[in-house]
Structures are given as C-alpha cells and as structure tokens.
Amino acid sequence: MSNQTLLEIRNLVTEFQTEDEVVKAVNDISFTLNKGETIGIVGESGSGKSVTSLSAMRLIPNPPGRIASGEILFHSDSGVVDLAKVSEKEMRSFRGNEIAMIFQEPMTSLNPVYTCGDQVAEAIMLHQKVTKKQAKEQTIDLFKKVQLPRPEVIFDTYPHQISGGQKQRVMIAMAMSCNPSILIADEPTTALDVTVQKTILELMMKLQQEEEMGILFITHDLGVIAELADKVVVMYKGKIVEQGSVLDIFTNPQHPYTKGLLACRPPLNRRLTWLPTVSDFMTIDENGMMHETNKSVEEVTNSLVITPEETARRHEKLYKQDPVLEIKNLKTYFPINKGMFGKAKDYVRAVDDVSFEVYPGETLGLVGESGCGKTTMGRTILKLVEPTSGSIIFEGQDITELGTKEMREFRKEMQIIFQDPYSSLNPRITIGEAIMEPMRVHGIFDNDDQRKERVMELLRRVSLQEQHFYRYPHEFSGGQRQRICIARSLALNPKFIICDESVSALDVSVQAQVLNLLNELKEEFNFTYIFISHDLSVVKFMSDRMVVMQNGKVVEMGDADEIYTNPKTEYTKKLINAIPKGELEDIKASIESKKQRRAVTV
C-alpha cells in the first residue's frame, strides 16, 4: 500500500428533500483513500454508506437529492479534480475510466435483453475507442481473469441464464474493463453463498494487487471487512462515528455503535441464549440523544453463554419425544430436455432420496450452497412443489396422500416465511389486511373486529406499532417487512414453520433482532422450525441439529455444534472454512499476507 492519495472526501454533505423536511443522508464526513488500499465502510441500512459511494460517483438523483457542500477530490498524475464541482459531461469521462462501481444487486444492474458479453464490450468500446472485435477479445480475457467458466459461452449468455455468483463476476469484469484507479463495491457479496463470497473476495484482492487499485468496500458484515480491509469507517445516521485501522477497530472499538455491530454477529466458538444487539451498548431517548451503557463486547456476550451441559440436557429432553415430522426417501425431480412428444429425456434431481425427522420444539438447520435443493426441500414439505416420490408424515398423517382441499385445511398447521419479504407481500393492500387475509380464508374468529384485535396483538408481539396496521409494504424497512411476514405466519397459530433464507439480506444488527424474535416466539408458542440458510454461522446459532445438503442429497446430519467442530465431509469443511470469522488471528494473518503480497509487487 503506497501513501499516494487517490481520493479525498472532505466535509461532504449530501441531502434529500422530502415532503416534510430536508434529510442529511451524509452529514459532514471526511476520509482519505490511498493507492492499493481497501477502506471498509460499515453501518446499518440508512447509515449513509451507499449514499457516500453514489456521491463519489455523482449518481445522486437530483431531485430529490443533491451534494449540498464539501469536496470529492480525485488525485491523478495530471492533477487534483473536485468531482463535486465538474460538469456532468466531464464526470462521464471519470466514471468507468477512473472510478468504477460494482452495485449490490447484479440482476438489476445487468440489462436482461443484452448478453453478458455485449454489455461488457459496450463499456470497453465507449471508453477505449476500439473495434467490436477487439472489445470482444478484451471481454473474453476479462471473463478469464474473473475466473468465469467457459468465457466464450458466457459472452453469448443472458443474465438470467447464469448464477448469482457468475453475474457478480460479470459485474466485476465490467468494472475492471477500463483499469480504474478506484473500485467502489457496494455490498457485492450480500445474499451470496459463503463459498461464492469467498471466491469473489479473493478475486477482488488478486485484481487489486495486480492493478494497485484503491477499493471502497461497503458492507454491513464486519466479518468480511476483517479479512479484506486495511482501514474501517463506521457510519451511523449519516455521520462517521469511528474510523481507524482494521486491527484497532476490532481489538479496541471506542464507539458503542461499533461495539454493537461487532457483538451481534453469531459467534462460531460458543453458543448464546440470544444475540447481543446495538441496544445493549447504546440507547436513544425520545429527544434523539444517545446514551452509552459502557459495557464491553466481552462483558455482554459472556453473560449470554450456554454451557455444553445445558445444551445436552435440552437435547436429551427434546429427542425423547416422537417426531412431529418424518421425511422418508423424498424425491423431487424436474423434467428437462423434453422430446418431440413432451416426454422428459432427463431430470434435475433437486431433492434426491432424502430422509430425516424433526422433533417438537426443535430447530433443524438446512444448509448448503445455491442449487443444493434446500429451498425445494422446504417447499416440497409444504406441497407448494409436488414431490416425485417418498413420504412426508406430519403428526402421523402422510400429507403426500392429501388432495388440494384437504391440504389447504392442513396448511393452518404448517407455515413458511419466505426469503424476500417484499415480494411475498401484496403492494396494494395494507399490512393489516395482509395479516388478516389468511385468517379469513381459514375462518379464524367470527368477524373482522376480532381478527383485527388479533392482528394488533401480533404487531405488538413482533415489535411493530398498532398504527402500522394501515400502512403499505413500501413504507417499511427490510427488517420491518420481515417482522410483518413473521406476524402473518403466526396468524393461524401453526405448530410448524419453515424459515427459508428469512434473514439472508438483512443487516447483521437487524438480523440479530429477527433471530432473537424467532427464538422468543419458539419458546412462547412451542414452535418447531426448519431453518434454511446458506449462512452456516446463523444456522449454527439457531439450530439444535443441522442437515448439510449437496446436489439434492444429504451429505451430513447431526448436532449443530458437533458438525461445526468436527465436520465429517470435505464439502462441510469447505462451507465452514469459507465463513468470514473476523477473529483476531484471522485479521493478523490477513494483514501479514497483504504485506507479503505488496512486498512482492514492489
């Protein structure tokens, strides 16, 4: 890492005009990015981290937003330019050429009607004035560089035909196409499998080393920051509350908000009764004033530890019962390559001869990479997807034998919380109506007044307010929408709930609150959960036992702590090794590794 400055943000203020007031999304922030350096910007949704990156790229929509004051100084061989002051035409020469950006959601960032290759080649032709043939050659070289399989084939492939990790590699190739000095990565690994995330992060570090780029890496995951960043900038409500070297921030956090973010990640080396949250370290009064609790991260987490003996006693009691759910030789196949008369020539074996039991009051974790069959498994159990063969026995009844009408009645007992709360809520009806709707369908209570009273009670139970009954889904944050979906799943008093990646896209602090809520509700109502996720740290925290899936099959099953400490298969070991742990030894090893790589480069 050199001391050559690439980007200086000085006293930046970016504001948005709402109907009622002017909101300062970024409020008087300053930091410096050097050549070959990675700065991690962390904070919850609404902290201003993405607005900071969009301000640097001059992509703030105006109206309603604008850069109100401050400087964005870009340093190059030809001098220093304040990007906040240049014209839009001049700014276009900097975007892509000097400062490139990888956006959070690659599917919405790529144009669905153009092939992946054409989109990258277009960026090359725009900035480098080369022929179409040369642009294609450069694009294929870039695809090789970002380790895309069969780069010539992917050049002619549309975004919907490749996986999330592959789409993100296409976005990285596009960002790297003009050899930028600065790469801004805005949550580039959110909702990706841990193994895919690890390869993406390794790829970015490799490219940075080769090109000596400065990287601004925006995320809510401090585990990722620990392994990637040189410096950390912590943002809260538009302000920088703390910044320093990655080692200083992780070993000696000063601000209570930073302590909260560090503490609310599910720990891997011990089991806790519930996850600490930011409120354990700071509270905000009715006047908006912050008050510290003056507790350390260790002080809070040590008070929540469950001993192995306590876990063993719980499990002994749990597994004396008869199972509430038995899955026997379950198969769910999808036909592909149909012949002339519609007969399938082959099948995708999404769930391939799977058997396990779930006990009353248990949380069974279902983990694996994308495409392993875990979501299909969850949907098959509820018969949202028809099984090809096998048995699903719930409380002694084989539900594969039930007809549509009988199954609808049965669904009162079995509910699902989907991955994306926004797409599972109707944008045209209020959330109160959304929660009441299944109660009407199943004839719960005699009238809407009684149902409304129950909905109000559920809203309070998931830490929402009664006035939220009358609001629409778009008026809520991601964490609040997930709480609404939890309230809706509780409306029918089910015995069994499947959580399908229900916290994968949430900030770690919001995620901790939702996971704590699910555990509280489990104790209160004696629920049984199947918890589906690609995040092994979350599954380990939530689960009594864990089922590891690969290519539609169960490759490992057993006690969650035992699987983590003593994995039997290479696949499980790979999943565990890919988790960004953010532990002190890892941070020191990462710093030493970077020093060695930079010494070799020099």
C-alpha positions as CSV (number, residue, x, y, z in Angstrom):
1,M,0.0,0.0,0.0
2,S,1.5,3.4,-1.0
3,N,0.9,6.7,0.6
4,Q,-0.1,8.1,-2.8
5,T,-3.6,9.6,-2.3
6,L,-6.3,8.6,-4.8
7,L,-9.5,10.1,-3.2
8,E,-10.2,12.6,-0.5
9,I,-13.7,13.1,0.8
10,R,-13.7,16.4,2.8
11,N,-16.7,17.6,4.9
12,L,-19.2,16.0,2.4
13,V,-22.9,16.7,3.0
14,T,-25.5,15.0,0.7
15,E,-29.1,15.8,1.4
16,F,-32.6,14.8,0.2
17,Q,-35.7,16.9,0.1
18,T,-38.8,15.1,1.4
19,E,-42.3,16.4,1.7
20,D,-41.7,17.4,5.3
21,E,-38.0,18.2,5.7
22,V,-34.5,18.1,4.3
23,V,-32.7,14.8,5.3
24,K,-28.9,14.8,5.5
25,A,-28.2,11.3,4.4
26,V,-24.4,12.0,4.5
27,N,-23.6,14.6,7.2
28,D,-20.1,16.2,7.2
29,I,-17.9,13.2,6.6
30,S,-14.2,13.1,5.7
31,F,-11.7,10.3,4.9
32,T,-8.8,9.5,2.5
33,L,-8.3,6.5,0.2
34,N,-4.7,5.7,-0.9
35,K,-3.4,3.7,-3.8
36,G,-3.6,-0.1,-3.2
37,E,-5.6,0.4,0.0
38,T,-9.0,-1.0,0.9
39,I,-11.3,1.0,3.1
40,G,-14.3,-0.8,4.5
41,I,-17.4,1.4,5.1
42,V,-19.8,-0.3,7.5
43,G,-23.1,0.5,9.1
44,E,-26.8,-0.5,9.1
45,S,-29.2,0.4,6.3
46,G,-29.9,4.1,6.4
47,S,-26.4,4.9,7.8
48,G,-25.4,6.7,4.6
49,K,-22.7,4.3,3.3
50,S,-24.3,3.7,-0.1
51,V,-25.1,7.4,-0.5
52,T,-21.4,8.1,0.2
53,S,-20.4,5.9,-2.7
54,L,-23.1,7.3,-5.0
55,S,-22.0,10.8,-4.1
56,A,-18.4,9.9,-5.1
57,M,-19.7,8.7,-8.5
58,R,-22.0,11.7,-8.8
59,L,-25.0,9.4,-9.2
60,I,-27.3,11.1,-6.6
61,P,-30.7,11.6,-8.3
62,N,-31.5,15.3,-8.5
63,P,-34.2,16.0,-7.4
64,P,-34.8,15.0,-4.7
65,G,-31.1,14.6,-3.7
66,R,-28.0,16.9,-4.1
67,I,-24.5,17.3,-2.9
68,A,-25.0,20.3,-0.6
69,S,-21.4,21.0,0.4
70,G,-17.9,19.5,0.7
71,E,-15.2,18.3,-1.7
72,I,-14.6,15.0,-3.5
73,L,-11.0,15.3,-4.6
74,F,-9.7,12.8,-7.1
75,H,-5.9,12.7,-7.4
76,S,-4.3,11.6,-10.7
77,D,-1.0,12.1,-12.5
78,S,-2.5,15.1,-14.2
79,G,-3.5,16.9,-11.0
80,V,-6.4,17.1,-8.5
81,V,-10.0,17.4,-9.6
82,D,-13.0,18.2,-7.3
83,L,-15.6,15.8,-8.7
84,A,-18.3,17.7,-6.8
85,K,-17.8,20.7,-9.0
86,V,-17.2,19.3,-12.5
87,S,-19.9,19.3,-15.2
88,E,-22.0,16.1,-15.9
89,K,-20.2,15.8,-19.3
90,E,-16.7,15.9,-17.6
91,M,-17.9,13.5,-14.9
92,R,-18.7,10.9,-17.6
93,S,-15.0,10.7,-18.5
94,F,-14.2,9.8,-14.9
95,R,-16.9,7.2,-14.4
96,G,-15.8,3.8,-15.6
97,N,-12.4,5.1,-16.7
98,E,-11.1,6.2,-13.3
99,I,-13.7,5.2,-10.8
100,A,-15.8,2.1,-11.3
101,M,-18.6,0.6,-9.3
102,I,-20.0,-2.8,-8.5
103,F,-23.6,-2.5,-7.4
104,Q,-25.3,-4.5,-4.7
105,E,-27.8,-6.5,-6.9
106,P,-26.2,-7.8,-10.1
107,M,-29.5,-8.9,-11.6
108,T,-31.0,-5.4,-11.6
109,S,-27.6,-3.9,-12.7
110,L,-27.4,-6.0,-15.8
111,N,-29.7,-5.4,-18.8
112,P,-31.8,-8.6,-19.3
113,V,-32.2,-8.1,-23.0
114,Y,-28.5,-8.0,-23.8
115,T,-26.0,-10.8,-23.5
116,C,-23.4,-10.5,-20.7
117,G,-20.6,-10.2,-23.3
118,D,-22.3,-7.4,-25.2
119,Q,-22.8,-5.3,-22.0
120,V,-19.1,-5.5,-21.0
121,A,-17.9,-5.0,-24.7
122,E,-20.2,-1.9,-24.9
123,A,-18.4,-0.3,-21.8
124,I,-15.0,-1.1,-23.4
125,M,-16.0,0.5,-26.8
126,L,-17.4,3.6,-25.1
127,H,-14.2,4.4,-23.2
128,Q,-11.4,2.9,-25.2
129,K,-12.5,3.6,-28.8
130,V,-11.6,0.1,-30.0
131,T,-13.3,-2.1,-32.7
132,K,-16.1,-4.5,-31.9
133,K,-13.8,-7.5,-32.5
134,Q,-11.1,-6.1,-30.1
135,A,-13.8,-5.3,-27.5
136,K,-15.0,-8.9,-27.7
137,E,-11.4,-10.3,-27.3
138,Q,-10.8,-8.0,-24.3
139,T,-14.2,-9.1,-22.7
140,I,-13.3,-12.8,-23.1
141,D,-9.9,-12.1,-21.5
142,L,-11.6,-10.3,-18.6
143,F,-14.0,-13.2,-18.2
144,K,-11.0,-15.5,-17.9
145,K,-9.4,-13.0,-15.4
146,V,-12.5,-13.1,-13.1
147,Q,-12.5,-17.0,-13.4
148,L,-15.8,-17.4,-15.2
149,P,-16.2,-20.9,-16.6
150,R,-16.5,-21.2,-20.4
151,P,-15.9,-17.5,-21.0
152,E,-16.7,-17.8,-24.8
153,V,-20.1,-19.3,-23.9
154,I,-20.9,-16.8,-21.2
155,F,-20.2,-14.0,-23.7
156,D,-23.3,-15.0,-25.6
157,T,-25.4,-15.9,-22.4
158,Y,-28.1,-13.7,-21.0
159,P,-28.0,-12.7,-17.3
160,H,-31.0,-14.9,-16.2
161,Q,-29.1,-18.0,-17.5
162,I,-26.2,-17.8,-15.0
163,S,-26.0,-18.0,-11.2
164,G,-25.8,-15.1,-8.8
165,G,-22.1,-15.5,-8.3
166,Q,-21.4,-15.6,-12.0
167,K,-23.5,-12.4,-12.5
168,Q,-21.4,-10.7,-9.9
169,R,-18.2,-11.8,-11.7
170,V,-19.6,-10.3,-14.9
171,M,-20.2,-7.0,-13.0
172,I,-16.6,-7.2,-11.7
173,A,-15.3,-7.7,-15.3
174,M,-17.3,-4.7,-16.4
175,A,-16.0,-2.6,-13.6
176,M,-12.4,-3.7,-14.4
177,S,-12.8,-3.2,-18.1
178,C,-11.1,0.2,-18.2
179,N,-8.4,-0.4,-15.5
180,P,-9.9,2.1,-13.0
181,S,-7.8,3.7,-10.2
182,I,-10.7,3.3,-7.7
183,L,-13.2,0.4,-7.4
184,I,-16.3,1.0,-5.3
185,A,-18.0,-2.2,-4.3
186,D,-21.4,-1.7,-2.7
187,E,-22.5,-4.8,-0.8
188,P,-21.1,-7.0,-3.7
189,T,-21.5,-10.3,-1.7
190,T,-24.8,-9.8,0.1
191,A,-27.1,-12.9,-0.2
192,L,-24.3,-15.0,-1.9
193,D,-23.3,-18.3,-0.6
194,V,-20.3,-18.2,1.7
195,T,-18.2,-20.3,-0.7
196,V,-19.1,-18.0,-3.7
197,Q,-18.5,-14.9,-1.4
198,K,-15.0,-16.2,-0.5
199,T,-14.0,-16.6,-4.2
200,I,-15.4,-13.2,-5.1
201,L,-13.4,-11.5,-2.2
202,E,-10.2,-13.5,-3.2
203,L,-10.7,-12.4,-6.8
204,M,-11.1,-8.7,-5.8
205,M,-7.9,-8.9,-3.7
206,K,-6.0,-10.5,-6.5
207,L,-7.1,-7.9,-9.0
208,Q,-6.3,-5.1,-6.6
209,Q,-2.8,-6.5,-6.2
210,E,-2.3,-6.6,-10.0
211,E,-3.7,-3.2,-10.7
212,E,-2.8,-1.3,-7.4
213,M,-6.4,0.0,-7.2
214,G,-7.9,1.7,-4.2
215,I,-11.1,-0.1,-3.1
216,L,-14.0,1.3,-1.2
217,F,-15.8,-1.8,0.1
218,I,-19.3,-1.1,1.5
219,T,-21.0,-3.8,3.7
220,H,-22.9,-4.4,6.9
221,D,-20.8,-7.6,7.5
222,L,-17.8,-6.9,9.8
223,G,-16.6,-10.5,9.2
224,V,-16.0,-9.7,5.6
225,I,-14.3,-6.3,6.4
226,A,-11.9,-8.1,8.8
227,E,-10.4,-10.2,6.1
228,L,-10.4,-7.6,3.3
229,A,-9.9,-4.0,4.6
230,D,-6.9,-2.0,5.7
231,K,-9.0,0.7,7.3
232,V,-12.5,0.8,8.6
233,V,-15.0,3.7,8.5
234,V,-18.1,3.1,10.7
235,M,-21.2,5.2,9.8
236,Y,-24.3,5.8,11.8
237,K,-27.2,8.1,10.8
238,G,-25.1,9.9,8.1
239,K,-22.1,10.5,10.3
240,I,-18.7,8.8,10.7
241,V,-18.7,7.7,14.4
242,E,-15.4,5.9,14.3
243,Q,-12.5,5.2,11.8
244,G,-9.1,3.6,12.1
245,S,-7.1,0.5,11.1
246,V,-8.9,-2.8,10.9
247,L,-6.9,-4.1,13.9
248,D,-7.7,-1.1,16.1
249,I,-11.4,-1.3,15.3
250,F,-11.7,-5.0,16.0
251,T,-9.5,-5.1,19.1
252,N,-10.4,-1.8,20.8
253,P,-13.7,-0.4,19.4
254,Q,-14.4,3.0,21.0
255,H,-17.9,3.9,19.9
256,P,-20.9,1.9,21.4
257,Y,-22.4,1.5,17.9
258,T,-19.2,-0.2,16.7
259,K,-19.3,-2.5,19.7
260,G,-22.9,-3.3,18.9
261,L,-22.1,-4.2,15.3
262,L,-19.1,-6.4,16.4
263,A,-21.2,-8.2,19.0
264,C,-24.3,-9.0,17.0
265,R,-22.7,-11.4,14.6
266,P,-23.5,-15.0,15.6
267,P,-20.3,-16.4,17.3
268,L,-18.9,-19.7,16.0
269,N,-16.9,-20.8,19.0
270,R,-19.7,-20.8,21.6
271,R,-23.5,-21.0,21.9
272,L,-25.5,-18.0,23.2
273,T,-29.0,-17.8,24.6
274,W,-29.7,-14.8,22.3
275,L,-27.6,-12.4,20.2
276,P,-26.5,-9.1,21.5
277,T,-27.8,-6.0,19.6
278,V,-26.8,-2.4,19.3
279,S,-29.3,-1.5,22.1
280,D,-27.1,-3.5,24.5
281,F,-24.4,-0.9,24.1
282,M,-26.4,2.3,23.4
283,T,-29.9,3.7,23.7
284,I,-31.6,6.6,22.0
285,D,-34.0,8.7,24.1
286,E,-37.2,10.4,22.9
287,N,-35.2,13.6,22.1
288,G,-32.8,11.6,19.8
289,M,-29.9,11.8,22.4
290,M,-27.6,8.8,22.6
291,H,-26.7,7.2,25.9
292,E,-23.9,4.6,26.3
293,T,-24.3,1.6,28.6
294,N,-20.5,1.5,29.0
295,K,-20.4,-2.3,28.6
296,S,-17.7,-4.1,26.6
297,V,-18.4,-6.7,23.9
298,E,-16.9,-9.5,26.1
299,E,-19.0,-8.4,29.1
300,V,-22.3,-8.6,27.2
301,T,-21.5,-11.9,25.3
302,N,-20.1,-13.7,28.3
303,S,-23.4,-13.2,30.2
304,L,-25.3,-15.0,27.4
305,V,-23.2,-18.2,27.0
306,I,-25.0,-21.6,27.2
307,T,-22.8,-24.4,28.5
308,P,-22.4,-27.7,26.6
309,E,-24.1,-29.4,29.7
310,E,-27.2,-27.2,29.3
311,T,-27.4,-28.0,25.6
312,A,-27.0,-31.7,26.3
313,R,-29.9,-31.6,28.9
314,R,-32.1,-29.8,26.4
315,H,-31.4,-32.3,23.6
316,E,-31.9,-35.3,25.9
317,K,-35.4,-34.0,26.7
318,L,-36.1,-33.0,23.0
319,Y,-35.2,-36.3,21.4
320,K,-37.2,-38.5,23.9
321,Q,-40.3,-37.3,22.1
322,D,-41.9,-38.8,19.0
323,P,-41.0,-36.8,15.8
324,V,-43.6,-34.2,14.6
325,L,-42.3,-34.6,11.0
326,E,-40.8,-37.6,9.2
327,I,-39.3,-37.3,5.7
328,K,-38.8,-40.7,4.1
329,N,-37.0,-41.2,0.8
330,L,-38.3,-37.9,-0.6
331,K,-37.6,-37.2,-4.2
332,T,-38.5,-34.0,-6.2
333,Y,-37.4,-34.1,-9.8
334,F,-37.9,-31.5,-12.5
335,P,-38.1,-32.7,-16.2
336,I,-35.6,-31.2,-18.7
337,N,-34.8,-31.8,-22.4
338,K,-38.3,-32.8,-23.4
339,G,-38.6,-34.8,-26.6
340,M,-40.9,-34.4,-29.5
341,F,-44.0,-35.7,-27.7
342,G,-43.3,-33.9,-24.4
343,K,-41.6,-36.9,-22.7
344,A,-38.7,-35.9,-20.5
345,K,-35.3,-37.2,-21.5
346,D,-33.7,-36.2,-18.3
347,Y,-34.4,-34.7,-14.9
348,V,-32.9,-32.2,-12.4
349,R,-32.8,-34.1,-9.2
350,A,-33.5,-31.2,-6.9
351,V,-34.3,-33.4,-3.9
352,D,-32.8,-36.9,-4.3
353,D,-33.8,-39.6,-1.8
354,V,-33.7,-37.5,1.4
355,S,-34.8,-38.9,4.8
356,F,-34.8,-37.2,8.3
357,E,-37.0,-36.4,11.3
358,V,-37.9,-33.2,13.1
359,Y,-38.9,-33.3,16.8
360,P,-41.5,-31.0,18.6
361,G,-39.8,-27.7,19.7
362,E,-36.7,-28.4,17.7
363,T,-35.0,-26.1,15.2
364,L,-33.5,-28.1,12.4
365,G,-31.0,-26.2,10.2
366,L,-30.8,-27.0,6.5
367,V,-27.6,-25.7,4.8
368,G,-25.8,-25.8,1.5
369,E,-24.9,-23.7,-1.5
370,S,-27.4,-22.4,-4.0
371,G,-28.7,-25.2,-6.1
372,C,-28.2,-27.9,-3.4
373,G,-32.0,-28.4,-3.1
374,K,-32.7,-26.9,0.3
375,T,-35.4,-24.4,-0.8
376,T,-37.1,-27.1,-3.0
377,M,-36.9,-29.3,0.1
378,G,-38.8,-26.7,2.2
379,R,-41.4,-26.1,-0.5
380,T,-41.9,-29.8,-1.1
381,I,-42.6,-30.4,2.6
382,L,-45.5,-27.9,2.4
383,K,-46.5,-29.3,-1.0
384,L,-46.0,-26.0,-2.7
385,V,-44.0,-28.2,-5.0
386,E,-45.3,-31.7,-5.7
387,P,-42.9,-34.5,-4.7
388,T,-42.0,-37.1,-7.3
389,S,-42.0,-39.9,-4.6
390,G,-41.5,-40.6,-0.9
391,S,-43.4,-39.7,2.3
392,I,-43.9,-36.5,4.3
393,I,-45.5,-37.6,7.6
394,F,-46.7,-34.8,9.8
395,E,-48.2,-35.8,13.2
396,G,-48.8,-39.3,11.8
397,Q,-50.5,-38.2,8.6
398,D,-48.8,-38.7,5.2
399,I,-49.6,-35.4,3.5
400,T,-48.5,-36.7,0.1
401,E,-51.8,-38.5,0.0
402,L,-53.9,-35.4,0.7
403,G,-56.0,-33.7,-2.1
404,T,-55.9,-29.9,-2.7
405,K,-58.9,-29.2,-0.4
406,E,-57.6,-31.3,2.4
407,M,-54.1,-29.8,2.0
408,R,-55.5,-26.3,2.2
409,E,-57.0,-27.1,5.6
410,F,-53.8,-28.8,6.7
411,R,-51.7,-25.7,5.9
412,K,-53.0,-24.0,9.1
413,E,-50.6,-26.2,10.9
414,M,-47.6,-25.5,8.6
415,Q,-46.4,-22.1,7.5
416,I,-43.5,-20.6,5.7
417,I,-41.5,-17.3,6.0
418,F,-40.1,-16.6,2.5
419,Q,-36.6,-15.1,1.7
420,D,-37.8,-11.9,0.2
421,P,-40.5,-10.2,2.4
422,Y,-41.2,-7.5,-0.2
423,S,-42.2,-9.9,-3.0
424,S,-44.3,-12.0,-0.6
425,L,-46.5,-9.1,0.4
426,N,-49.1,-7.6,-1.9
427,P,-48.1,-4.0,-2.5
428,R,-51.7,-2.9,-3.0
429,I,-53.1,-3.9,0.4
430,T,-52.2,-2.7,3.9
431,I,-50.2,-4.9,6.1
432,G,-53.1,-5.2,8.4
433,E,-55.2,-6.7,5.6
434,A,-52.3,-8.9,4.5
435,I,-52.2,-10.5,8.0
436,M,-56.0,-10.8,8.3
437,E,-56.4,-12.4,4.9
438,P,-55.3,-16.0,5.8
439,M,-57.4,-15.7,9.0
440,R,-60.5,-15.0,6.8
441,V,-59.6,-17.9,4.4
442,H,-59.4,-20.4,7.3
443,G,-62.4,-19.0,9.2
444,I,-60.3,-18.0,12.3
445,F,-62.6,-15.9,14.6
446,D,-66.2,-14.9,13.9
447,N,-65.7,-11.4,12.4
448,D,-63.2,-8.9,11.3
449,D,-63.3,-6.9,14.6
450,Q,-62.0,-10.0,16.4
451,R,-59.4,-10.6,13.6
452,K,-58.2,-7.0,13.8
453,E,-57.7,-7.3,17.5
454,R,-55.6,-10.4,17.0
455,V,-53.5,-8.6,14.3
456,M,-52.9,-5.7,16.6
457,E,-51.7,-8.2,19.2
458,L,-49.4,-9.9,16.7
459,L,-47.9,-6.5,15.5
460,R,-47.1,-5.6,19.1
461,R,-45.5,-9.1,19.6
462,V,-43.1,-8.6,16.6
463,S,-42.2,-5.1,17.9
464,L,-44.3,-3.1,15.5
465,Q,-46.9,-0.4,16.3
466,E,-50.7,-0.6,16.0
467,Q,-50.8,2.3,13.5
468,H,-48.7,0.2,11.2
469,F,-51.9,-1.8,10.5
470,Y,-52.9,0.9,8.0
471,R,-49.6,1.2,6.1
472,Y,-48.4,-0.4,2.9
473,P,-45.4,-2.7,2.4
474,H,-43.3,0.0,0.7
475,E,-43.4,2.2,3.8
476,F,-41.3,-0.2,5.8
477,S,-37.7,-1.2,6.0
478,G,-36.5,-4.7,5.1
479,G,-36.3,-5.7,8.7
480,Q,-39.8,-4.4,9.5
481,R,-41.2,-6.2,6.4
482,Q,-39.7,-9.5,7.6
483,R,-41.4,-8.9,11.0
484,I,-44.7,-8.4,9.2
485,C,-44.2,-11.8,7.4
486,I,-43.4,-13.4,10.7
487,A,-46.7,-11.9,12.2
488,R,-48.6,-13.2,9.2
489,S,-47.2,-16.7,9.6
490,L,-48.3,-16.6,13.3
491,A,-51.9,-15.5,12.5
492,L,-53.1,-19.2,12.0
493,N,-51.4,-20.5,15.2
494,P,-49.2,-23.0,13.3
495,K,-47.3,-25.8,15.0
496,F,-44.5,-25.9,12.4
497,I,-42.7,-23.1,10.5
498,I,-40.2,-23.2,7.6
499,C,-37.9,-20.1,7.5
500,D,-36.5,-20.0,4.0
501,E,-33.4,-17.7,4.0
502,S,-35.5,-15.3,6.0
503,V,-32.6,-13.2,7.3
504,S,-30.1,-13.5,4.4
505,A,-30.5,-10.0,3.0
506,L,-30.8,-8.2,6.4
507,D,-28.1,-6.1,8.1
508,V,-26.3,-8.0,10.9
509,S,-27.9,-5.8,13.6
510,V,-31.4,-6.3,12.2
511,Q,-30.7,-9.9,11.5
512,A,-29.8,-10.4,15.2
513,Q,-33.1,-8.8,16.3
514,V,-35.1,-11.1,13.9
515,L,-33.3,-14.2,15.0
516,N,-33.9,-13.3,18.7
517,L,-37.5,-12.7,17.9
518,L,-37.9,-16.2,16.2
519,N,-36.3,-17.8,19.3
520,E,-38.5,-15.9,21.7
521,L,-41.6,-16.9,19.7
522,K,-40.4,-20.5,19.6
523,E,-40.2,-20.6,23.4
524,E,-43.5,-18.8,23.8
525,F,-45.6,-20.8,21.4
526,N,-43.5,-24.1,21.3
527,F,-42.9,-23.9,17.6
528,T,-40.9,-26.3,15.6
529,Y,-38.7,-24.8,12.9
530,I,-36.8,-25.9,9.8
531,F,-34.4,-23.0,9.3
532,I,-33.0,-22.9,5.7
533,S,-29.9,-20.8,5.0
534,H,-26.5,-20.7,3.2
535,D,-25.0,-18.9,6.2
536,L,-23.6,-21.6,8.5
537,S,-22.9,-19.2,11.4
538,V,-26.6,-18.2,11.5
539,V,-27.8,-21.8,11.2
540,K,-25.4,-22.9,14.0
541,F,-26.8,-20.2,16.3
542,M,-30.4,-21.1,15.6
543,S,-30.3,-24.9,15.3
544,D,-30.3,-27.9,17.5
545,R,-29.3,-30.2,14.7
546,M,-28.0,-29.5,11.2
547,V,-28.6,-31.1,7.8
548,V,-26.0,-30.4,5.1
549,M,-27.2,-30.8,1.5
550,Q,-25.3,-31.0,-1.8
551,N,-26.7,-31.7,-5.2
552,G,-30.1,-32.8,-3.8
553,K,-28.7,-35.3,-1.3
554,V,-27.9,-35.1,2.5
555,V,-24.2,-35.4,2.9
556,E,-24.0,-34.9,6.7
557,M,-26.5,-34.7,9.6
558,G,-26.1,-34.3,13.3
559,D,-25.7,-32.0,16.3
560,A,-25.1,-28.4,15.0
561,D,-22.1,-27.8,17.4
562,E,-20.6,-31.2,16.6
563,I,-20.8,-30.7,12.8
564,Y,-19.1,-27.3,13.2
565,T,-16.3,-28.5,15.4
566,N,-15.8,-31.9,13.8
567,P,-17.2,-31.9,10.2
568,K,-17.0,-35.4,8.5
569,T,-17.2,-34.5,4.8
570,E,-14.9,-32.3,2.7
571,Y,-18.0,-30.4,1.5
572,T,-18.9,-29.4,5.0
573,K,-15.3,-28.4,5.8
574,K,-15.3,-26.2,2.7
575,L,-18.5,-24.4,3.8
576,I,-17.1,-23.9,7.3
577,N,-13.7,-22.6,6.0
578,A,-15.4,-20.1,3.8
579,I,-17.2,-18.3,6.7
580,P,-15.6,-14.9,7.3
581,K,-14.9,-15.2,11.1
582,G,-13.4,-11.8,11.9
583,E,-11.3,-13.3,14.7
584,L,-8.1,-11.7,15.8
585,E,-5.8,-14.4,14.4
586,D,-7.5,-14.1,11.0
587,I,-7.1,-10.3,11.0
588,K,-3.4,-10.5,11.9
589,A,-2.9,-13.3,9.3
590,S,-4.7,-11.2,6.6
591,I,-2.5,-8.1,7.4
592,E,0.7,-10.2,7.2
593,S,-0.4,-11.8,3.9
594,K,-1.1,-8.3,2.4
595,K,2.3,-7.1,3.5
596,Q,4.0,-10.1,1.8
597,R,1.9,-9.6,-1.4
598,R,2.7,-5.9,-1.6
599,A,6.4,-6.6,-1.0
600,V,6.4,-9.0,-3.9
601,T,4.6,-6.4,-6.1
602,V,7.1,-3.7,-5.2
